Amino acid sequence: MPTASHTFALAVYGAPFSSQASYSALNFAHALQREGHQLTQVFFYQDAVYHAHQQTHPPQDEVHLTQAWQKLAQSTQAELLVCVAAAVKRGIFDTQEAQRYQDAHANLAQGFQLVGLGQLLDALHTQDRLIVFGGA
């Protein structure tokens, strides 16, 4: 008997390449797809905002996590949301924030959006499930 389809939001807190959080979240997201559930958004917080840096270039034998998230977002139509306060603190800017800080350059990877923490709280109320993947 098929199970009911649910909407999911994911929150990733772990930095790319130094935490298993992103890999676990990606695997979970692919499992959601296979099971027919809908992934609506992925929220990157704390050191996970480094996923959204456009100039990430891992060695060829490693998973390019930024591109993996971009590809997943294209196939699921999920939003890739990045906490603006955490991003700016770590030197990640979209065009608007770069202009605001005047000495910064936009370096937010395509497909990612800087948003407020309220977007994560909104997911608690609008999605069937919010799954958090922590750091270290």
N, C-alpha and C positions, 0 to 999 in steps of 0.2 A: 504494500500500500504506500503510495507516494506521501511524503511529508509536505506540510504547508510551506510555501515560500515566505521568507522573511527579508526585511531590509536590514542591512548592517552598515555600521560606521566603524572604522578602525582608528585607533590613536597609537602612534608610534613615538616612543620617547628615546630610544637608543640610537646612538650615533652610527652612521654607516661605517662598515669595515672594522669597528671595534666592539660591536655588540651583535648578538644573534637576533635582536628584536626585529630588524627589518626583514631578515630572511624568513623568520617565523611568520611575520605578518603577510609577506608575499605568498608564502605557501598556503596560509589560511585563506587568503583572498582567492587564490586559484581553486581551492577546494570549494569555496562558496559558489564560484562560477559553475563548477562541475555538478554541484548539487541543486542548481537552479535558483539560488538565492540572489538578491540584488545588493551589490556593494554601492553605496551612495557617495561615501566620502572617506578619505584618509586624512587624518589630522596629524601633522608633524609638530612635535613640541620638544622643548629643551634641546639637547644636542642632535636630535633627529632632524632639525631644520637643515643640517648640512646635506641632506638628500636633495635639497632644492638648489644647491649651488651649481650653476651652469658649467663651471670649469673643473668639474671632477673628472679625472682621467685615471681610473684604476689600471693595473697591469692587465694585459690581454687574457691571462688565465684566471681572472677574477670576474665575478658578476658585476656588471655596471649597474649599480642599484638605482641611480637616477633614471637611466634609460628603462630599466625594468618597471619602475613605477609609472613612467610615461606611457609605456606600452600597455600596461594593465589599465590605466585610466582611459586610454583610447578604446580598448575592447569592452570595458564595462560602463563607460560614461561616468565613472566616479570622479568627484572633484578631489584634487590634491591641494589640501589647505595647509598653510604654514603659519604658525603663530608669528605675527609681525614683531612683537616685542622681543621674542627669543631670536628671531632672524636678524633684526637690526643690531642687537647686542653682539651677534657673531659675524657681522659684516656682510650680511646677505640683504640686498636691496632690490626692489622693483623700481621702475622708472620714477614713480611718484615719491617713494621714500628717498631715492638718490637725490632728487631735486630738493627735497626738504632738508637734507643734511649737506647739501652743496658740494662737499668734497668727496662724496661717494659716487660710485659707478654702479649702474644696474647690472646685476649678475644673477638674477633669479632665473632658473631654468624654465624653459617653455613648458606650459601646462600646469605649473604650480602657481598658487595665488596666495598673497599675504593677506591674512585676515586676523580679526581679534579673537581672543579666547572665548568669547561668547558663542562662536560657531561650534566649538566643542560642546559647550553646555546645551546648545540647541539640539545637537544630535541625541542627547539624553532623552529629549522629549519627543523627537520626531521619528526616530528609528526604532525598530523592534529590539535591536541589540547594539551595544557599543562595546567593543572588545579592545582592551589596552595591552600593548606590547611594550614592556618596560625596558630600561637601559641595562647596563652591565649585568 
